[in-house]
Amino acid sequence: MRIIWLTFGLGSLMLAGLGVMLPLLPATPFAILATFCFARSSPTLNERLLQSRMFGKAIRDWRTHRAISRRAKVASVLTMALSLAVSLLLAVDPAIVGLQALAMSGAGAFILTRNTAA
């Protein structure tokens, strides 16, 4: 089982890394999933991820307080709104825009209703 958890952890970490660069892919949930997987497969990788400058604080805040920083909340909501605006400007099929709006509304509601980390 360790190899399966390690594989999922590495895949999640790669998606988190892509999420840092791509506005439509969220980084933090994949980093949290990676640390969940690493906790079951590699304590060393888990500790390195918890100490990383990029993801460590967000993961620790989520683990201890189930909280998201104000900065991350604002960045998430603004990125979702910008993505939706780009879809509208590019005249994407209205059904697709509707699905995007629905998904982003759910994600935004989840993010905004979580505790705010200091």
Backbone torsions as a table, in degrees:
resi	resn	phi	psi	omega
1	MET	NA	-31.0	-178.5
2	ARG	-56.7	-40.8	-178.0
3	ILE	-66.7	-34.7	178.3
4	ILE	-67.7	-47.2	178.2
5	TRP	-61.7	-40.5	179.1
6	LEU	-63.2	-42.5	179.0
7	THR	-62.9	-46.3	177.7
8	PHE	-63.3	-38.7	179.1
9	GLY	-64.3	-45.1	178.9
10	LEU	-65.6	-39.8	177.0
11	GLY	-63.2	-42.5	178.2
12	SER	-64.5	-39.2	179.4
13	LEU	-66.3	-38.2	176.5
14	MET	-63.7	-42.4	177.4
15	LEU	-64.4	-37.1	177.1
16	ALA	-63.5	-42.0	177.7
17	GLY	-62.0	-41.2	176.1
18	LEU	-65.9	-35.9	-179.8
19	GLY	-64.2	-25.2	176.5
20	VAL	-67.4	-33.6	-176.3
21	MET	-94.9	-27.7	-176.2
22	LEU	-104.6	124.3	-174.7
23	PRO	-67.1	-23.0	-177.5
24	LEU	-89.5	-7.9	-177.5
25	LEU	-108.8	118.0	-177.9
26	PRO	-74.3	133.9	-177.6
27	ALA	-86.2	-45.3	-171.6
28	THR	-61.3	-45.4	179.5
29	PRO	-60.1	-35.7	178.0
30	PHE	-70.7	-34.1	176.1
31	ALA	-66.8	-40.0	177.4
32	ILE	-64.3	-42.4	177.1
33	LEU	-63.2	-39.2	178.7
34	ALA	-61.5	-44.8	179.8
35	THR	-67.4	-32.9	174.4
36	PHE	-60.3	-46.3	-179.8
37	CYS	-68.7	-42.1	-179.4
38	PHE	-66.1	-30.7	177.6
39	ALA	-62.0	-25.5	-179.8
40	ARG	-97.0	-9.3	-175.2
41	SER	-126.9	-36.6	-174.8
42	SER	-148.4	96.5	178.5
43	PRO	-56.7	-32.1	179.6
44	THR	-65.1	-49.0	178.5
45	LEU	-65.2	-37.2	177.8
46	ASN	-60.3	-47.1	-179.6
47	GLU	-65.4	-40.0	178.3
48	ARG	-62.7	-39.7	178.9
49	LEU	-67.3	-40.5	178.2
50	LEU	-65.6	-26.2	-180.0
51	GLN	-95.3	-3.1	-177.2
52	SER	-67.3	145.1	178.6
53	ARG	-68.2	-31.9	-174.9
54	MET	-77.7	-44.2	-172.2
55	PHE	-116.3	-16.8	-170.9
56	GLY	-55.6	-50.7	-176.7
57	LYS	-64.0	-42.6	-179.9
58	ALA	-61.9	-41.4	-179.9
59	ILE	-67.6	-44.1	179.7
60	ARG	-63.9	-42.3	177.4
61	ASP	-60.0	-42.5	-179.2
62	TRP	-66.6	-44.3	-178.8
63	ARG	-62.9	-43.9	-173.2
64	THR	-85.7	-36.4	-173.3
65	HIS	-124.2	-1.2	-172.3
66	ARG	52.0	45.5	-173.5
67	ALA	-121.5	152.7	176.8
68	ILE	-123.2	137.2	-178.3
69	SER	-65.8	153.3	178.7
70	ARG	-58.5	-41.9	179.8
71	ARG	-60.6	-43.8	179.1
72	ALA	-66.5	-38.5	177.7
73	LYS	-61.9	-48.9	-179.4
74	VAL	-61.9	-46.0	-179.7
75	ALA	-61.2	-40.6	-179.3
76	SER	-64.8	-48.8	-177.4
77	VAL	-66.6	-42.1	178.7
78	LEU	-64.6	-39.4	178.5
79	THR	-65.0	-41.3	177.6
80	MET	-63.9	-42.7	179.6
81	ALA	-64.7	-41.6	178.7
82	LEU	-63.8	-41.9	178.6
83	SER	-62.2	-41.2	178.3
84	LEU	-66.5	-41.0	178.5
85	ALA	-62.7	-40.9	178.1
86	VAL	-63.0	-41.7	177.6
87	SER	-60.6	-41.2	178.4
88	LEU	-66.5	-42.1	179.4
89	LEU	-65.4	-33.1	179.7
90	LEU	-84.4	4.9	178.8
91	ALA	54.8	45.3	176.0
92	VAL	-65.5	149.9	179.9
93	ASP	-47.2	130.2	-177.9
94	PRO	-55.5	-32.6	178.1
95	ALA	-64.6	-39.6	178.7
96	ILE	-67.3	-44.4	178.8
97	VAL	-61.5	-39.1	177.5
98	GLY	-62.1	-43.5	177.4
99	LEU	-64.3	-41.1	176.8
100	GLN	-60.3	-47.2	-178.9
101	ALA	-60.7	-41.3	179.1
102	LEU	-64.0	-48.4	-179.4
103	ALA	-63.8	-43.5	-178.7
104	MET	-69.5	-32.1	175.8
105	SER	-64.3	-43.9	177.5
106	GLY	-63.6	-45.3	179.5
107	ALA	-64.9	-43.2	179.3
108	GLY	-62.6	-42.5	178.5
109	ALA	-62.1	-41.9	178.4
110	PHE	-61.3	-49.1	-177.4
111	ILE	-61.5	-46.6	-175.1
112	LEU	-71.5	-21.4	179.9
113	THR	-92.4	-2.1	176.0
114	ARG	-79.0	157.9	175.3
115	ASN	-57.2	152.2	177.9
116	THR	-101.8	124.3	179.9
117	ALA	-78.3	151.7	179.7
118	ALA	-70.9	NA	NA
